[in-house]
Amino acid sequence: MTRLSVNINKIATIRNARGGNVPDVTQAALRCEAFGAQGITVHPRPDERHIRYADVREIRPLIQTEFNIEGNPTVQSFVDLVLEVVPDQVTLVPDGHNALTSNAGWDTLKNRDLLTDLCNTFKAKGIRTSIFIDPVPAMAEGAAACGANRVELYTAAYAEQYPLNRELAIAPYLEAAKAARACGLGLNAGHDLSLENLAYFIQTIPWTDEVSIGHALISDALYMGLEKTIQAYLGEIRKK
Protein backbone atom coordinates (compact mmCIF):
# COMPACT_ATOMS: atom_id res chain seq x y z
CA MET A 1 0.00 0.00 0.00
CA THR A 2 1.31 3.43 -0.94
CA ARG A 3 1.92 5.60 2.11
CA LEU A 4 0.76 9.21 2.42
CA SER A 5 3.30 11.65 3.85
CA VAL A 6 1.89 15.11 4.51
CA ASN A 7 4.20 18.03 3.80
CA ILE A 8 3.46 20.66 6.45
CA ASN A 9 5.48 23.53 4.95
CA LYS A 10 2.36 25.51 4.05
CA ILE A 11 1.18 25.45 7.65
CA ALA A 12 4.48 27.01 8.65
CA THR A 13 4.07 29.61 5.90
CA ILE A 14 0.77 30.74 7.44
CA ARG A 15 2.36 30.94 10.89
CA ASN A 16 5.34 32.93 9.64
CA ALA A 17 3.13 35.42 7.82
CA ARG A 18 1.75 36.64 11.14
CA GLY A 19 4.47 35.83 13.65
CA GLY A 20 3.92 33.99 16.90
CA ASN A 21 2.97 30.34 16.94
CA VAL A 22 -0.47 30.20 15.33
CA PRO A 23 -1.02 27.81 13.72
CA ASP A 24 1.18 25.51 15.79
CA VAL A 25 3.24 23.52 13.30
CA THR A 26 4.13 20.76 15.74
CA GLN A 27 0.51 20.25 16.74
CA ALA A 28 -0.48 20.21 13.07
CA ALA A 29 2.03 17.43 12.40
CA LEU A 30 0.65 15.39 15.28
CA ARG A 31 -2.92 15.97 14.14
CA CYS A 32 -2.02 14.81 10.64
CA GLU A 33 -0.73 11.57 12.13
CA ALA A 34 -3.80 11.17 14.32
CA PHE A 35 -6.03 11.67 11.26
CA GLY A 36 -4.33 8.85 9.35
CA ALA A 37 -1.23 10.28 7.66
CA GLN A 38 1.51 7.66 7.51
CA GLY A 39 4.34 10.16 7.50
CA ILE A 40 5.28 13.81 7.90
CA THR A 41 7.48 15.68 5.43
CA VAL A 42 9.31 18.95 6.01
CA HIS A 43 11.46 20.90 3.58
CA PRO A 44 13.54 23.48 5.46
CA ARG A 45 15.30 26.09 3.36
CA PRO A 46 18.23 28.26 4.38
CA ASP A 47 16.06 31.40 4.68
CA GLU A 48 13.56 29.49 6.87
CA ARG A 49 10.67 31.11 5.02
CA HIS A 50 8.39 28.28 6.12
CA ILE A 51 9.71 25.32 8.14
CA ARG A 52 12.47 26.40 10.48
CA TYR A 53 15.36 24.31 11.69
CA ALA A 54 13.94 24.70 15.22
CA ASP A 55 10.66 23.16 14.00
CA VAL A 56 12.52 20.13 12.71
CA ARG A 57 14.26 19.63 16.05
CA GLU A 58 10.97 19.98 17.94
CA ILE A 59 8.93 17.72 15.69
CA ARG A 60 11.40 14.88 15.23
CA PRO A 61 11.10 13.15 18.64
CA LEU A 62 7.30 13.38 18.59
CA ILE A 63 6.65 11.69 15.26
CA GLN A 64 5.23 8.19 15.61
CA THR A 65 4.98 7.29 11.92
CA GLU A 66 7.75 8.30 9.52
CA PHE A 67 9.70 11.53 9.32
CA ASN A 68 11.02 12.69 5.96
CA ILE A 69 13.28 15.72 5.54
CA GLU A 70 13.68 17.18 2.05
CA GLY A 71 16.23 19.74 1.02
CA ASN A 72 19.29 20.80 -0.89
CA PRO A 73 22.30 18.87 0.43
CA THR A 74 24.79 21.31 -1.07
CA VAL A 75 23.92 23.50 1.93
CA GLN A 76 26.08 22.28 4.79
CA SER A 77 23.64 23.41 7.46
CA PHE A 78 21.01 21.13 5.91
CA VAL A 79 23.39 18.16 5.98
CA ASP A 80 24.29 18.93 9.59
CA LEU A 81 20.61 19.15 10.57
CA VAL A 82 19.79 15.80 8.99
CA LEU A 83 22.72 14.11 10.71
CA GLU A 84 21.67 15.68 14.01
CA VAL A 85 17.99 14.68 14.05
CA VAL A 86 18.34 11.41 12.06
CA PRO A 87 15.00 11.23 10.20
CA ASP A 88 13.67 7.99 8.79
CA GLN A 89 14.29 9.35 5.30
CA VAL A 90 16.17 12.20 3.68
CA THR A 91 15.16 13.31 0.19
CA LEU A 92 17.88 15.12 -1.74
CA VAL A 93 16.41 17.96 -3.81
CA PRO A 94 18.48 20.33 -6.00
CA ASP A 95 16.34 23.42 -5.36
CA GLY A 96 17.99 26.77 -5.86
CA HIS A 97 18.29 29.08 -2.87
CA ASN A 98 15.86 31.58 -4.40
CA ALA A 99 13.48 29.06 -5.96
CA LEU A 100 9.84 29.52 -4.97
CA THR A 101 9.44 25.75 -4.92
CA SER A 102 11.30 22.71 -6.21
CA ASN A 103 11.44 22.88 -9.99
CA ALA A 104 13.73 20.08 -11.27
CA GLY A 105 15.28 16.78 -10.35
CA TRP A 106 18.95 15.86 -10.10
CA ASP A 107 21.11 14.94 -13.03
CA THR A 108 22.37 11.83 -11.28
CA LEU A 109 25.01 11.20 -13.93
CA LYS A 110 26.72 14.59 -13.83
CA ASN A 111 26.46 14.74 -10.03
CA ARG A 112 27.38 11.13 -9.34
CA ASP A 113 30.37 11.85 -7.08
CA LEU A 114 28.48 14.37 -4.94
CA LEU A 115 25.40 12.19 -4.61
CA THR A 116 27.41 9.05 -3.88
CA ASP A 117 29.24 10.80 -1.04
CA LEU A 118 25.94 12.07 0.37
CA CYS A 119 24.25 8.68 0.14
CA ASN A 120 27.17 7.08 1.94
CA THR A 121 27.11 9.77 4.64
CA PHE A 122 23.40 9.48 5.36
CA LYS A 123 23.19 5.71 5.05
CA ALA A 124 26.04 5.38 7.57
CA LYS A 125 23.64 6.96 10.07
CA GLY A 126 20.87 4.54 9.16
CA ILE A 127 18.91 7.14 7.18
CA ARG A 128 17.06 5.92 4.09
CA THR A 129 18.17 8.14 1.22
CA SER A 130 15.96 9.17 -1.70
CA ILE A 131 17.04 11.25 -4.70
CA PHE A 132 14.57 13.63 -6.38
CA ILE A 133 14.60 13.05 -10.15
CA ASP A 134 12.77 13.93 -13.33
CA PRO A 135 10.91 11.03 -14.99
CA VAL A 136 13.88 9.78 -17.01
CA PRO A 137 14.98 6.14 -16.77
CA ALA A 138 18.67 7.06 -16.97
CA MET A 139 18.28 9.32 -13.92
CA ALA A 140 16.81 6.41 -11.93
CA GLU A 141 19.66 4.17 -13.04
CA GLY A 142 22.12 6.89 -12.07
CA ALA A 143 20.54 7.18 -8.62
CA ALA A 144 21.01 3.46 -8.09
CA ALA A 145 24.66 3.80 -9.07
CA CYS A 146 25.00 6.53 -6.42
CA GLY A 147 23.80 4.13 -3.74
CA ALA A 148 20.36 5.63 -3.13
CA ASN A 149 17.63 3.55 -1.52
CA ARG A 150 14.82 5.27 -3.40
CA VAL A 151 14.04 7.90 -5.98
CA GLU A 152 11.26 10.46 -5.78
CA LEU A 153 9.69 11.28 -9.13
CA TYR A 154 9.09 15.00 -9.64
CA THR A 155 5.44 14.98 -10.69
CA ALA A 156 4.84 18.61 -11.70
CA ALA A 157 4.72 17.78 -15.42
CA TYR A 158 2.31 14.92 -14.78
CA ALA A 159 -0.03 17.21 -12.84
CA GLU A 160 0.12 19.89 -15.52
CA GLN A 161 -0.59 17.53 -18.41
CA TYR A 162 -3.10 15.28 -16.63
CA PRO A 163 -6.23 17.34 -17.54
CA LEU A 164 -5.24 17.26 -21.21
CA ASN A 165 -4.29 13.61 -21.66
CA ARG A 166 -3.66 11.47 -18.64
CA GLU A 167 -2.21 8.56 -20.62
CA LEU A 168 0.45 10.78 -22.19
CA ALA A 169 1.02 12.49 -18.86
CA ILE A 170 1.79 9.26 -17.03
CA ALA A 171 3.84 7.57 -19.76
CA PRO A 172 7.32 8.90 -18.88
CA TYR A 173 6.65 8.31 -15.19
CA LEU A 174 5.75 4.70 -15.83
CA GLU A 175 8.98 4.15 -17.76
CA ALA A 176 11.08 5.81 -15.05
CA ALA A 177 9.26 3.83 -12.36
CA LYS A 178 9.97 0.58 -14.22
CA ALA A 179 13.64 1.51 -14.48
CA ALA A 180 13.79 2.29 -10.77
CA ARG A 181 12.19 -1.05 -9.91
CA ALA A 182 14.59 -2.90 -12.20
CA CYS A 183 17.48 -1.29 -10.32
CA GLY A 184 16.09 -2.39 -6.98
CA LEU A 185 15.11 1.12 -5.90
CA GLY A 186 12.08 2.06 -3.86
CA LEU A 187 9.78 4.63 -5.44
CA ASN A 188 8.34 7.87 -4.07
CA ALA A 189 6.49 10.63 -5.90
CA GLY A 190 5.62 14.21 -5.18
CA HIS A 191 4.83 17.73 -6.38
CA ASP A 192 1.36 18.96 -7.37
CA LEU A 193 -0.31 15.63 -6.74
CA SER A 194 -3.93 16.26 -5.82
CA LEU A 195 -7.35 14.69 -5.36
CA GLU A 196 -7.82 15.10 -9.10
CA ASN A 197 -4.76 13.18 -10.31
CA LEU A 198 -3.55 10.99 -7.44
CA ALA A 199 -5.65 7.87 -7.94
CA TYR A 200 -4.67 7.42 -11.59
CA PHE A 201 -0.99 7.75 -10.74
CA ILE A 202 -1.22 5.03 -8.08
CA GLN A 203 -3.39 2.79 -10.23
CA THR A 204 -0.85 2.99 -13.07
CA ILE A 205 2.24 2.67 -10.84
CA PRO A 206 0.93 0.60 -7.92
CA TRP A 207 4.42 -0.15 -6.57
CA THR A 208 4.80 3.50 -5.52
CA ASP A 209 5.99 3.33 -1.90
CA GLU A 210 5.12 6.87 -0.82
CA VAL A 211 3.59 10.11 -2.03
CA SER A 212 4.51 13.39 -0.38
CA ILE A 213 1.74 15.97 -0.69
CA GLY A 214 1.62 19.45 0.77
CA HIS A 215 0.26 22.40 -1.18
CA ALA A 216 -2.88 20.76 -2.61
CA LEU A 217 -3.68 18.89 0.60
CA ILE A 218 -3.35 21.92 2.87
CA SER A 219 -5.35 24.01 0.39
CA ASP A 220 -8.13 21.41 0.34
CA ALA A 221 -8.12 21.39 4.13
CA LEU A 222 -9.18 25.05 4.13
CA TYR A 223 -12.51 23.93 2.67
CA MET A 224 -12.89 20.40 3.98
CA GLY A 225 -11.01 20.38 7.27
CA LEU A 226 -7.73 18.58 7.88
CA GLU A 227 -9.17 15.25 9.02
CA LYS A 228 -11.62 14.88 6.12
CA THR A 229 -8.95 15.96 3.65
CA ILE A 230 -6.41 13.38 4.81
CA GLN A 231 -9.09 10.70 4.66
CA ALA A 232 -10.01 11.84 1.15
CA TYR A 233 -6.40 11.51 -0.02
CA LEU A 234 -6.09 8.09 1.58
CA GLY A 235 -9.28 7.14 -0.23
CA GLU A 236 -7.78 8.14 -3.58
CA ILE A 237 -4.67 6.07 -2.86
CA ARG A 238 -6.80 3.02 -2.07
CA LYS A 239 -8.96 3.20 -5.20
CA LYS A 240 -8.70 0.17 -7.47
Protein Blocks (a to p, Z undefined) as FASTA:
>chain_A
ZZddddfklmmmmmmmngpjbdcfklmmmmmmmnopabdcddddfklpmccfklmmmmmm
mpmbbccdeddfkbmklmmmmmmnopabdcddfbdfklfbdcbdcdfklmmmmmmmmmmm
mmmnopacdddddddfklmmmmmmnopabdcddfklmmmmmmmommlmmmmmmmmmmmmm
mnopacddeehiafklmmmmmmmmmmbfbdcdfklmmmmmmmnojklmmmmmmmmmmpZZ
